[in-house]
Amino acid sequence: MSEEEEKPIEGSNNTEIGYVKEREITDEMEESYIDYAMSVIVSRALPDVRDGLKPVQRRILYAMDQLNLGAGGSFKKSATVVGETIGKYHPHGDQAIYDSLVRMAQDFSLRYPLVNGQGNFGSLDGDPAAAMRYTEAKMSHIGEEMLNDINKDTVDFVDNFDGTRQEPKVLPSPLPQLLLNGCLGIAVGMATKIPPHNLTEVVDASLHLLDNPDATTEDLFEYIQGPDFPTGGVVYNREEMISAYSKGKGSIVMRGSAEIKEGGKGRTKIIINEIPYNLKKSSLIEKIADLVKDDEIEGVKGIRDESSKGGVRIVVLLKQGSYPKQVLSQLYKFTRLQKTFHLNAVALVDGIQPQLLSLPEILNKFLEHRQEVVLRRTKYLLKKAEDRAHILEGLHKALADIDKAIEVIRSAKHKTEARKKLREEFDLTIKQADAVLNIKLQRLAKMEREKIADELEQKKEEIEEYKEIIESDEEIKKVVKKELRKVKKEYGDERRTRVVEGQVGDIEKKDLVPSKDTLITLTDEGYIKRVSPKSYKVQNRGGKGIIGMKTSEKDKVNHFVLANTLDDLLFFTDTGKVFRIPAYKVPSGSRQSKGRGVSNFLNISTDESILSILPLKEDNDNEFLVMATENGIINKSSLEDFDNIRKNGIRAMKLKDDDQLVKVGKTSGSDQMMIVTEQGKAIRFKEDEVRATGRPSAGVKGISLNDDKVIAMEIIRGKISNKDLLVLTENGFGKRTAVNEYRAQSRGGKGIKTVSFSDDNKLKAAKVVKESDGIIIITKKGQVMRIKVDSIPSQGRNTQGVRIMKLNKKDEVSSIAVI
């Protein structure tokens, strides 16, 4: 060794193991950590924006493809898939790979599972999957689609970890997988959190973006409504979602779905049938139990998990006298039944660069990838078609003069000479000559020769088609659109997650509700619904009607009110309180449906009963509310006193213990009033005889009673000459009598006779009507009949009337509504 070679490198130490270069430890640590961080970011934690997969997911699917575990094939042990993935593509822990495989098969983790699992693959309770030696797996149909055309030079391949074979850098993926199934990943110094979406919506947005490359997030939200979680639930606030998706980062409030159901004897319960995404059902139940135990939630008697393979069903049993709506609000507030999904759309661009991406950017990157896949596949198919056409042209030349070709081959001493002579005689290439030499004798038949000619023409057409696609970006887009529509048709489905326009607590917007008439029906046990009056066809007097509501043997229909969907409904209870909700919040039901518990909409105690419902329009200036009780007491208050009704209701009227509210009406201050009793007495007097008092007050006497009770109070506006009082007994008899036959009296009188009937019959309903009106009658058992008022005869006061409705045994008239 020369002196120059023996001289140590400057800044190095000459040791027994060689030269060691001195370096600042901070520089070494910084460089090493950055290398490690980039390895985690690129090779483990973040998905590629093109196929939406992390490396482990991509390698699992490719390993399954190499094992021929397609959707239509048989299952194989999960251990086989894990072993194949570890040994050939992903040299990491077997449990980590198996965990990824399991998640790809869970229909509560992925909106569109990529793996079809057989065996125990875990549960929504957080139970782990069985060991990989017990479970089996193969690709799902969508998982198989991810690798479609992978052998047609559609993507680049790179060496695997040990250089013994190759693996794809990205999958061809005909679907925007990153949005379909979302992604959760934690890297070094960054993370990604993307929710799943609905396939139909994402494909529609992609098609729109192909035609409008500059489309904004707001434009795409005409197609994509928001996240679509596999566990369903509800997400809120479209405006905030648009903002989050525009920036690639933001918060999305989501809730599980719950409803309040009324049971007999005050057995009210809250049914939770959908839970938020990525929430363990068992942890939710445990949290509710802990809150009840610590008295942070009051009114809960017990919790039952009645979930099955068909779906989630958590039953929260409530104590008698509790406030169901308040309990449900506490569940949303104190548990993860309401939670926030923090969108953070970070993904790898070009496989190496992590970026925060907006919704249009994610879809545009996918579409660029998809167009590249189509272009490369078309070039591959063009090359294949050209190679085949080249061979067919040679065969066609030789077979055009088959005798000469045979003679040339027979005269040759060996194959090399035969090839040479064929090339010279027919002007063929080496490949064409070899194809002629290898042709089977059966291909020399006339029909076979025609098939070759036909195939050649077909290949020429394909070549022209492929060239047109390659030379035109628009043609490539057409192919992408066609394939997107195909996967949408095969795999598209309905949304599972409902989207609410406003913020939490502002679920519906009145401006979006159509104005239309609706009938509100409420039963004794608290089941309420609204239905269109058009559901009931006009019938002739004396019929039995049709089924209008399913009720149990112990339940009965108590209230039947006509309102407009934009009206507010005032609910008056037996405790003298009043509640207020918009009519459109009452659930719409079919003619025969039972409805939903009123506790879903009112914060009403299970001990309270609703005695009267009043529809109220917005314009109520200088108007009054008049309330009538069974004992004939009248209370009049300004409507302004009822403008701000709290969620828990307000006191409307002071009631004596032996009295209860019967009817509430709205007056202008100069109307007339009629009160009708159960024994057929009626009194008419001017409204100004009742002085308006503040809320709440006890009221004044409207009619004097003798072992009788009030069943109706009607407000008469304007002239009385064209108005009748229609009365209906509990056994279905009725009539109408001109209002002017009831002389005006002073308030507090005994009234005059309005109907004649036997002692065992009672008056059940009374309405002031015009001849042009229609009425709908409903019975305790839910039979409904709609008839025209002019079909009911007009008779004097002291008459029984005629049969209006034929009733079933043990049934009686409950209420009537004027149409």
C-alpha positions in Angstrom: 0.0 0.0 0.0 1.4 3.4 -0.9 1.8 6.2 1.6 -1.0 8.0 0.0 -3.3 5.0 0.5 -2.3 4.5 4.1 -3.1 8.1 5.0 -6.5 8.3 6.9 -9.4 10.2 5.3 -9.7 13.7 6.7 -12.2 13.8 9.6 -12.1 10.0 10.0 -10.6 7.6 12.6 -8.4 4.7 11.5 -9.7 1.8 13.5 -9.4 -2.0 13.3 -12.6 -2.3 11.4 -11.8 0.4 8.8 -12.4 4.0 8.4 -15.3 5.5 10.4 -16.5 8.9 9.2 -17.2 11.4 11.9 -20.7 13.0 11.8 -23.0 15.1 14.0 -25.5 12.8 15.7 -28.3 15.3 15.2 -27.7 15.1 11.4 -27.6 11.3 11.4 -30.8 11.0 13.5 -32.7 13.6 11.4 -31.8 11.8 8.1 -32.5 8.3 9.5 -35.9 9.4 10.9 -36.9 11.1 7.7 -36.0 7.9 5.8 -38.1 5.9 8.3 -41.0 8.3 8.1 -41.1 8.2 4.3 -41.0 4.4 4.4 -44.0 4.3 6.7 -45.9 7.0 4.7 -45.3 5.4 1.3 -45.1 1.7 2.1 -47.5 1.2 4.9 -50.0 3.8 6.2 -51.3 5.9 3.3 -53.5 4.8 0.4 -52.7 5.6 -3.2 -55.3 8.0 -4.6 -55.5 6.0 -7.9 -56.7 2.7 -6.5 -57.5 3.8 -2.9 -55.5 1.0 -1.4 -52.6 0.7 1.1 -49.7 -1.5 0.0 -50.8 -4.4 2.3 -54.4 -4.4 0.9 -53.0 -4.2 -2.7 -50.7 -7.1 -2.1 -53.4 -9.3 -0.4 -55.7 -8.9 -3.4 -52.8 -9.6 -5.9 -51.8 -12.7 -3.9 -55.4 -13.9 -4.0 -55.5 -13.3 -7.7 -52.3 -15.4 -8.1 -53.9 -18.1 -6.0 -57.0 -18.0 -8.3 -59.3 -17.1 -5.5 -61.8 -15.2 -7.7 -65.3 -14.5 -6.6 -66.7 -17.4 -8.6 -64.1 -19.9 -7.3 -63.8 -21.8 -4.0 -62.6 -20.6 -0.7 -59.1 -21.2 0.7 -57.8 -21.0 4.3 -57.0 -17.4 5.2 -53.6 -18.7 6.4 -52.8 -19.6 2.8 -53.5 -16.1 1.7 -51.5 -14.6 4.5 -48.6 -17.0 3.8 -48.6 -16.2 0.1 -48.6 -12.4 0.9 -45.8 -12.6 3.4 -43.6 -15.0 1.4 -43.8 -13.2 -1.9 -44.9 -9.6 -1.5 -45.3 -8.1 2.1 -42.5 -9.1 4.5 -44.2 -8.0 7.7 -46.0 -9.6 10.6 -48.6 -12.3 9.8 -51.1 -10.9 12.3 -51.0 -7.4 10.8 -51.7 -8.9 7.3 -54.5 -11.1 8.7 -56.0 -8.0 10.4 -56.1 -6.2 7.1 -57.6 -9.2 5.4 -60.3 -9.4 8.1 -61.2 -5.7 7.8 -61.5 -6.1 4.0 -64.2 -8.8 4.6 -66.2 -7.0 7.3 -69.5 -5.5 5.9 -69.6 -3.1 8.9 -66.1 -1.8 8.3 -66.2 -1.5 4.5 -69.2 -0.2 2.5 -68.3 -2.6 -0.3 -66.1 -5.4 1.1 -63.3 -6.5 -1.2 -63.0 -10.0 0.4 -65.6 -12.6 0.8 -65.0 -14.3 4.2 -66.3 -17.6 5.5 -66.2 -18.2 9.2 -65.9 -15.9 12.2 -64.6 -12.5 10.9 -65.5 -10.5 14.0 -68.5 -8.5 14.9 -69.9 -5.0 15.5 -69.3 -5.6 19.2 -65.6 -5.6 18.6 -65.2 -9.3 18.9 -62.0 -10.4 17.1 -62.0 -12.8 14.2 -61.2 -16.4 14.6 -57.6 -17.5 14.0 -56.5 -17.5 10.3 -56.3 -21.3 10.4 -60.1 -21.5 11.0 -61.4 -18.9 8.5 -61.5 -19.1 4.7 -61.5 -16.3 2.1 -61.7 -15.4 -1.6 -62.2 -12.1 -3.4 -65.6 -10.5 -3.6 -66.9 -9.4 -7.0 -65.9 -5.8 -6.4 -62.5 -7.0 -5.1 -62.1 -9.0 -8.3 -63.0 -5.9 -10.4 -60.0 -4.1 -8.8 -57.6 -6.4 -10.7 -59.6 -6.5 -13.9 -57.2 -6.3 -17.0 -54.1 -6.3 -14.8 -52.4 -8.7 -17.3 -52.9 -6.4 -20.2 -50.0 -4.0 -19.5 -52.4 -1.6 -17.8 -50.1 -0.8 -14.8 -46.4 -0.8 -14.0 -44.8 -3.7 -12.2 -41.8 -3.6 -9.9 -39.6 -6.1 -8.2 -40.8 -7.5 -4.9 -38.8 -7.2 -1.7 -36.3 -10.0 -2.6 -36.3 -9.5 -6.4 -37.6 -12.9 -7.2 -40.8 -11.8 -8.8 -42.8 -8.7 -9.7 -45.8 -7.0 -8.1 -48.1 -4.2 -9.4 -47.3 -0.6 -8.2 -51.0 0.2 -8.4 -54.1 -1.8 -9.4 -56.2 -0.9 -12.5 -59.3 -0.4 -10.4 -62.4 0.6 -12.5 -63.9 2.2 -9.3 -62.8 5.2 -7.1 -62.1 2.8 -4.2 -60.7 5.6 -2.1 -64.1 7.2 -1.8 -66.2 4.0 -1.9 -64.6 2.4 1.2 -62.7 5.3 2.6 -59.5 4.8 4.6 -58.1 5.2 8.1 -54.4 5.4 8.5 -51.8 6.9 10.8 -48.3 7.6 9.4 -45.4 9.5 10.9 -46.4 13.2 11.3 -49.5 12.8 9.2 -52.7 10.7 9.1 -55.6 10.0 6.8 -59.3 9.6 7.5 -61.7 9.4 4.6 -65.3 8.1 5.1 -67.0 5.6 2.7 -69.5 6.8 0.1 -72.3 5.4 -2.1 -71.1 3.8 -5.3 -74.0 5.1 -7.4 -73.4 8.7 -6.3 -69.7 8.5 -6.7 -70.0 7.1 -10.3 -72.5 9.8 -11.2 -70.1 12.5 -9.9 -67.3 10.9 -11.8 -69.3 11.0 -15.0 -70.2 14.7 -14.4 -66.5 15.5 -13.8 -65.4 13.8 -17.1 -67.7 16.3 -19.0 -66.9 19.2 -16.6 -63.3 19.0 -15.5 -63.5 22.3 -13.6 -66.5 21.2 -11.5 -66.4 22.4 -7.9 -67.2 20.5 -4.8 -70.6 22.2 -4.6 -71.3 21.0 -8.2 -70.3 17.4 -7.3 -72.6 17.6 -4.2 -75.5 17.5 -6.6 -74.6 13.9 -7.0 -72.7 12.9 -3.8 -74.9 13.7 -0.8 -72.1 13.0 1.7 -70.7 9.9 3.5 -72.6 6.7 3.2 -71.5 4.5 6.2 -72.1 0.7 6.1 -73.8 1.0 9.5 -76.3 3.6 8.3 -77.1 6.5 10.7 -77.6 10.1 10.0 -75.1 12.9 9.0 -75.9 16.6 9.3 -75.3 20.0 7.7 -74.7 19.9 3.9 -73.1 23.3 3.9 -70.4 22.3 6.4 -69.8 19.1 4.5 -69.3 21.0 1.2 -66.8 23.2 3.0 -64.9 20.2 4.4 -64.8 18.3 1.1 -63.6 21.5 -0.6 -60.6 21.8 1.7 -60.1 18.0 2.2 -60.4 18.6 5.9 -63.2 19.3 8.3 -65.8 17.8 10.7 -68.9 15.9 9.9 -71.5 15.3 12.7 -73.1 11.8 12.6 -75.7 10.2 14.7 -77.1 6.7 15.2 -80.8 6.2 14.4 -83.2 5.9 17.4 -86.9 6.2 17.8 -89.3 6.3 20.8 -91.9 3.6 20.9 -94.9 3.7 23.2 -96.0 0.5 24.9 -99.0 -0.5 27.0 -99.2 0.7 30.7 -96.6 3.4 30.1 -93.9 1.0 29.0 -92.1 3.4 26.7 -88.8 2.5 25.2 -86.1 3.9 23.0 -85.0 1.7 20.1 -81.5 2.2 18.7 -81.4 0.5 15.3 -78.3 2.1 13.7 -75.1 3.2 15.4 -72.4 5.6 14.1 -69.5 4.3 12.0 -66.6 2.6 13.8 -68.4 2.5 17.1 -68.4 -0.8 19.0 -71.9 -1.7 20.0 -70.8 -3.2 23.3 -68.9 -0.1 24.3 -72.1 2.0 23.6 -74.2 -0.3 25.8 -71.6 -0.2 28.6 -71.4 3.6 28.5 -75.2 3.9 28.7 -75.2 1.5 31.7 -72.4 3.5 33.4 -74.3 6.8 32.9 -77.5 5.4 34.4 -75.5 3.9 37.3 -73.9 7.3 38.0 -77.3 9.1 37.7 -76.1 11.2 34.8 -79.0 9.9 32.7 -82.4 9.8 34.6 -85.5 7.8 33.6 -83.8 4.6 32.3 -85.1 1.3 33.8 -83.0 -1.1 31.8 -81.1 -1.9 28.6 -81.4 -4.9 26.3 -79.3 -5.9 23.3 -81.7 -7.5 20.9 -79.4 -7.3 17.9 -79.2 -10.2 15.4 -77.7 -10.9 11.9 -80.6 -8.8 10.6 -79.2 -5.6 12.2 -78.7 -3.6 15.4 -81.5 -3.3 18.0 -80.6 -1.8 21.3 -83.7 -1.4 23.6 -83.5 1.3 26.3 -86.4 0.7 28.7 -87.8 3.9 30.4 -89.3 4.3 33.7 -93.0 5.4 34.1 -93.3 9.1 34.2 -90.0 9.7 32.5 -89.5 12.1 29.5 -88.5 10.0 26.5 -87.4 12.8 24.3 -85.2 14.2 27.1 -83.6 10.8 27.7 -82.8 10.5 24.0 -81.2 13.9 24.0 -79.1 12.8 26.9 -78.0 9.7 25.0 -76.9 11.9 22.1 -75.1 14.3 24.4 -73.3 11.9 26.8 -72.6 8.9 24.6 -71.0 8.3 21.2 -74.5 7.7 19.7 -73.6 11.2 18.3 -70.0 11.7 17.3 -67.9 13.7 14.8 -66.1 12.2 11.9 -62.9 14.3 11.3 -62.3 14.2 7.5 -58.6 14.4 6.6 -58.3 13.4 2.9 -54.6 12.7 2.7 -53.4 10.2 0.0 -50.4 9.4 -2.1 -50.2 11.1 -5.5 -48.2 9.3 -8.2 -47.5 6.7 -5.5 -44.9 8.9 -3.7 -46.2 12.3 -2.7 -48.6 12.6 0.2 -51.1 15.4 -0.4 -54.3 16.8 1.2 -56.9 16.5 -1.5 -60.3 18.0 -2.1 -63.2 15.9 -3.5 -62.7 17.1 -7.1 -59.0 16.4 -6.8 -59.5 12.8 -5.6 -61.9 12.1 -8.4 -59.8 13.8 -11.1 -56.7 11.8 -10.0 -58.7 8.6 -10.2 -60.1 9.5 -13.6 -56.6 10.4 -14.9 -55.4 7.0 -13.7 -58.4 5.3 -15.3 -57.8 7.0 -18.6 -54.2 5.9 -18.5 -55.3 2.3 -17.8 -57.7 2.4 -20.8 -55.0 3.9 -23.0 -52.4 1.3 -22.1 -54.9 -1.5 -22.4 -56.0 -0.3 -25.8 -52.4 -0.2 -27.0 -51.9 -3.7 -25.6 -55.0 -4.9 -27.4 -53.9 -3.1 -30.6 -50.6 -4.8 -30.5 -52.3 -8.2 -30.0 -54.7 -7.5 -32.8 -52.0 -6.4 -35.2 -49.9 -9.5 -34.5 -52.9 -11.7 -35.1 -53.8 -9.8 -38.3 -50.3 -10.2 -39.5 -50.5 -14.0 -39.1 -53.9 -14.1 -40.7 -52.7 -12.1 -43.7 -50.0 -14.7 -44.3 -52.4 -17.6 -43.9 -54.8 -15.8 -46.3 -52.1 -15.4 -48.9 -51.1 -19.0 -48.7 -54.6 -20.5 -48.6 -55.6 -18.4 -51.6 -53.5 -20.7 -53.6 -53.5 -23.7 -51.4 -52.3 -26.2 -54.1 -49.2 -24.2 -54.8 -48.5 -23.8 -51.0 -48.7 -27.6 -50.6 -46.5 -28.2 -53.6 -43.9 -25.8 -52.2 -43.9 -27.5 -48.8 -43.8 -31.0 -50.3 -40.8 -30.1 -52.6 -38.7 -28.9 -49.7 -36.2 -31.2 -48.0 -36.7 -29.8 -44.5 -38.5 -27.2 -42.5 -35.9 -24.4 -43.0 -36.1 -24.8 -46.8 -39.9 -24.9 -46.7 -40.0 -21.7 -44.8 -37.6 -20.0 -47.2 -39.5 -21.1 -50.3 -42.8 -20.0 -48.8 -41.4 -16.6 -48.0 -40.1 -16.2 -51.6 -43.2 -17.6 -53.3 -45.8 -15.7 -51.3 -43.9 -12.7 -49.9 -44.3 -13.8 -46.3 -42.4 -12.8 -43.1 -40.8 -15.5 -40.9 -43.8 -15.5 -38.5 -46.2 -15.8 -41.3 -44.3 -18.6 -43.0 -44.1 -20.5 -39.7 -47.8 -20.1 -39.2 -48.5 -21.6 -42.7 -46.2 -24.5 -41.9 -48.0 -25.2 -38.5 -51.5 -25.0 -39.9 -53.5 -28.2 -39.4 -54.9 -30.0 -42.4 -58.5 -29.5 -41.2 -58.0 -25.7 -41.7 -57.5 -26.3 -45.4 -61.3 -27.0 -45.9 -63.2 -24.3 -47.7 -65.3 -23.2 -44.7 -62.2 -23.0 -42.5 -60.5 -20.8 -45.1 -63.6 -18.5 -45.1 -63.3 -18.3 -41.3 -59.8 -17.1 -41.6 -60.8 -14.5 -44.1 -63.7 -13.4 -41.8 -61.4 -13.2 -38.7 -58.9 -11.1 -40.7 -61.7 -8.6 -41.5 -62.8 -8.6 -37.9 -59.2 -7.9 -36.7 -58.8 -5.1 -39.2 -62.0 -3.5 -37.8 -60.7 -3.9 -34.3 -57.4 -2.3 -35.2 -59.2 0.7 -36.7 -61.3 1.0 -33.5 -58.3 0.7 -31.2 -56.4 3.4 -33.2 -59.4 5.7 -33.0 -59.5 5.4 -29.2 -55.7 5.9 -28.9 -55.6 8.9 -31.1 -58.6 10.7 -29.3 -58.9 11.7 -25.7 -62.6 12.0 -26.1 -62.8 8.4 -27.3 -60.8 7.3 -24.2 -63.3 9.2 -22.0 -66.2 7.5 -23.7 -64.7 4.1 -22.8 -64.2 5.2 -19.2 -67.8 6.4 -19.0 -69.1 3.2 -20.5 -67.2 1.1 -18.0 -68.3 3.3 -15.1 -71.9 2.9 -16.1 -71.4 -0.8 -16.2 -70.1 -1.1 -12.7 -72.8 1.2 -11.5 -75.4 -1.0 -13.0 -73.9 -4.2 -11.5 -72.9 -2.9 -8.0 -74.9 0.3 -7.4 -77.3 0.3 -4.4 -79.4 2.7 -2.2 -77.9 4.9 0.4 -77.8 3.7 4.0 -76.9 6.9 5.7 -79.5 9.6 5.7 -78.4 13.2 5.1 -80.1 16.1 7.0 -79.7 19.6 5.5 -79.4 21.6 8.7 -77.4 21.4 11.9 -78.1 19.0 14.7 -81.2 20.1 16.4 -82.3 21.9 13.2 -83.2 18.8 11.3 -85.9 20.1 9.0 -86.4 23.3 7.2 -90.0 24.5 7.0 -89.3 26.3 3.7 -88.8 23.0 2.0 -92.0 21.4 3.2 -94.8 21.4 0.6 -98.1 23.0 1.7 -100.9 20.5 1.6 -103.8 19.3 3.7 -103.2 16.4 6.0 -105.2 14.4 8.6 -103.7 14.0 12.1 -104.7 10.8 13.9 -103.9 10.1 17.6 -104.8 7.1 19.6 -105.4 6.6 23.3 -102.0 5.0 23.7 -100.2 7.8 22.0 -99.7 6.6 18.4 -99.8 9.5 16.0 -99.6 9.8 12.2 -100.6 12.0 9.4 -102.2 10.9 6.1 -103.5 12.6 3.0 -107.3 13.1 2.9 -107.1 11.7 -0.6 -106.5 8.3 1.0 -110.2 8.1 1.8 -112.7 8.0 -1.1 -116.1 9.5 -0.8 -118.7 6.9 0.1 -122.5 6.8 0.4 -124.3 7.3 3.6 -124.9 4.2 5.6 -121.8 2.3 4.7 -119.2 0.7 7.0 -116.2 2.7 5.8 -112.7 1.3 5.4 -109.8 0.5 7.8 -108.1 3.8 8.6 -105.7 2.7 11.3 -104.5 -0.5 12.9 -105.1 -0.4 16.7 -104.7 -3.0 19.4 -107.6 -4.4 21.3 -106.9 -2.1 24.2 -106.1 1.0 22.1 -108.6 3.3 20.4 -108.6 6.4 18.2 -109.2 9.6 20.2 -108.4 12.5 17.9 -108.9 13.1 14.2 -107.9 16.6 13.0 -107.5 18.3 9.6 -104.5 20.5 9.3 -102.0 21.9 6.8 -98.4 20.6 6.8 -97.1 24.1 7.4 -99.4 24.6 10.4 -98.2 24.4 14.0 -100.0 21.9 16.2 -100.9 22.7 19.7 -101.3 19.7 22.0 -103.2 20.2 25.2 -102.8 17.6 27.9 -104.8 16.5 31.0 -102.4 18.3 33.2 -103.3 21.7 31.6 -100.1 22.0 29.7 -99.7 22.8 26.0 -96.9 21.6 23.6 -96.2 22.9 20.1 -94.6 21.3 17.0 -94.9 21.8 13.3 -97.4 19.5 11.6 -94.8 18.2 9.1 -92.8 16.7 12.0 -95.6 14.2 12.6 -94.6 11.1 10.6 -96.5 10.5 7.3 -98.1 7.0 7.3 -100.2 4.8 5.1 -104.0 4.6 5.6 -103.7 1.4 7.7 -100.4 2.1 9.5 -100.3 2.4 13.3 -98.1 5.5 13.4 -95.3 6.3 15.9 -95.3 7.2 19.5 -96.0 10.8 20.2 -93.1 10.9 22.6 -90.8 10.9 19.6 -91.9 14.5 19.0 -93.1 15.9 22.3 -91.2 15.9 25.6 -94.3 14.6 27.3 -94.4 12.4 30.3 -95.7 8.9 30.0 -98.3 9.8 32.7 -99.8 12.6 30.5 -102.6 12.2 28.0 -103.4 14.5 25.1 -107.0 15.8 25.3 -107.1 18.2 22.3 -105.2 19.1 19.2 -105.4 22.5 17.5 -103.9 23.4 14.1 -102.5 26.9 14.1 -101.4 29.0 11.1 -98.6 31.6 11.3 -100.8 34.7 11.0 -102.5 35.0 14.3 -102.5 38.7 15.0 -105.2 39.9 17.5 -106.7 36.4 17.8 -107.6 34.3 20.8 -107.6 30.7 22.0 -110.8 29.5 23.6 -110.7 26.3 25.7 -113.8 24.4 26.8 -113.8 21.7 29.5 -116.1 18.7 30.2 -117.8 20.6 33.0 -118.7 23.5 30.7 -116.0 26.0 31.8 -114.7 28.4 29.1 -111.2 30.0 29.2 -110.1 32.7 26.7 -106.5 33.8 26.3 -104.6 35.9 23.7 -102.7 33.8 21.2 -99.7 35.9 21.9 -99.4 34.1 25.3 -98.6 30.9 23.3 -95.9 32.2 21.0 -93.0 30.9 23.0 -93.8 27.4 24.1 -90.8 25.6 25.7 -89.8 22.1 24.8 -91.2 20.9 28.1 -94.5 22.7 27.4 -96.2 25.6 29.3 -99.3 25.8 31.5 -102.3 26.7 29.4 -105.3 26.5 31.8 -106.0 25.7 35.5 -108.1 22.6 35.7 -110.0 21.2 38.6 -109.3 17.7 39.6 -112.7 16.4 38.4 -112.5 18.3 35.1 -110.6 17.9 31.8 -110.1 19.8 28.6 -112.4 18.8 25.7 -111.9 21.3 22.8 -109.7 24.2 21.9 -110.6 26.7 19.2 -109.2 29.9 17.7 -111.4 33.1 17.6 -111.1 36.6 16.1 -112.7 38.3 19.1 -116.1 38.9 17.5 -117.3 35.4 16.7 -120.1 33.2 18.0 -119.7 30.0 20.0 -121.7 26.8 20.3 -121.2 24.3 23.0 -122.7 20.8 22.6 -123.2 18.2 25.4 -123.2 14.4 25.5 -127.0 14.3 26.3 -127.9 16.4 23.2 -128.0 20.0 24.6 -126.6 23.0 22.7 -126.1 26.6 23.5 -125.1 29.5 21.2 -123.8 32.8 22.5 -121.5 35.7 21.5 -117.8 35.4 22.1 -117.6 38.8 23.6 -119.5 37.4 26.6 -116.3 35.6 27.5 -113.6 38.0 28.8 -110.0 37.3 27.9 -107.8 36.5 30.8 -104.1 35.8 31.1 -102.6 32.4 30.9 -103.2 30.3 32.9 -106.6 31.0 34.5 -109.6 29.0 35.6 -112.1 30.4 33.2 -115.8 31.1 33.4 -119.0 29.1 33.0 -120.1 28.5 29.4 -123.0 26.2 29.9 -124.8 24.9 33.0 -124.9 21.1 33.2 -127.0 18.6 35.1 -125.4 15.1 35.2 -124.0 15.8 31.7 -120.7 16.7 30.0 -119.5 18.8 27.1 -118.4 16.9 24.0 -117.8 19.7 21.5 -117.2 23.5 21.1 -117.5 25.1 17.7 -116.5 28.6 16.7 -118.9 30.3 14.2 -117.4 33.1 12.0 -119.4 35.4 9.8 -123.0 34.9 8.9 -124.9 31.9 10.3 -127.6 31.7 7.6 -125.7 29.2 5.4 -124.3 27.1 8.3 -125.6 23.9 9.9 -124.8 22.1 13.2 -124.0 18.5 12.3 -124.3 16.0 15.2 -123.3 12.4 15.3 -124.2 9.8 18.0 -121.8 7.0 19.2 -123.8 4.4 17.3 -123.5 6.2 13.9 -126.8 8.1 13.6 -126.6 11.8 12.7 -128.3 14.8 11.0 -127.7 18.5 10.4 -129.8 21.3 11.7 -129.6 25.0 10.6 -127.6 27.0 13.2 -130.3 29.8 13.2 -132.7 27.3 14.7 -130.7 27.6 17.9 -131.7 31.0 19.4 -128.9 33.0 20.9 -128.6 32.8 24.7 -126.5 34.3 27.4 -123.4 32.5 28.4 -123.9 30.1 31.3 -127.5 29.0 30.3 -128.7 25.4 30.1 -129.0 25.3 26.3 -131.7 23.8 24.2 -132.3 20.3 22.8 -130.4 19.5 19.6 -131.2 15.8 19.0 -133.6 13.1 20.2 -132.3 9.6 21.0 -132.8 6.7 23.3 -131.3 6.7 26.8 -128.7 4.1 25.9 -127.2 6.3 23.2 -125.0 9.4 23.5 -123.9 12.3 21.3 -120.3 11.8 20.3 -119.4 14.6 17.9 -120.6 17.9 16.6 -119.3 20.2 13.9 -120.5 23.5 12.3 -120.6 22.8 8.5 -121.7 24.2 5.2 -123.6 22.2 2.6 -120.5 22.2 0.3 -118.3 20.6 2.9 -117.3 17.0 3.3 -116.7 15.1 6.5 -114.5 12.1 7.5 -115.7 10.0 10.4 -113.4 7.7 12.4 -114.3 5.1 15.0 -112.5 3.9 18.1 -111.3 0.8 16.2 -110.0 2.8 13.3 -112.8 2.4 10.7 -112.9 5.5 8.5 -115.7 6.8 6.3 -115.7 9.9 4.1 -119.1 11.4 2.9 -120.5 14.6 1.6 -122.4 16.9 3.9 -125.2 17.3 1.4 -125.9 13.5 1.6 -126.9 14.0 5.3 -130.5 15.1 5.6 -131.3 18.5 7.2 -133.8 18.0 10.0 -135.2 19.9 13.0 -133.7 20.0 16.4 -136.0 17.4 18.1 -135.2 14.5 15.7 -133.0 11.4 15.9 -131.5 11.7 12.4 -130.6 8.8 10.1 -127.9 6.1 10.0 -124.7 7.8 8.7 -122.3 4.9 9.3 -122.8 1.2 10.0 -120.6 0.1 12.9 -119.0 -3.2 13.8 -119.8 -4.8 17.2 -118.2 -3.1 20.2 -117.2 -0.2 18.0 -118.4 3.4 18.3 -117.9 6.8 16.7 -114.8 8.6 17.9 -114.3 11.8 16.0 -115.1 13.7 12.8 -113.1 16.1 10.7 -114.5 18.6 8.2 -112.9 18.7 4.7 
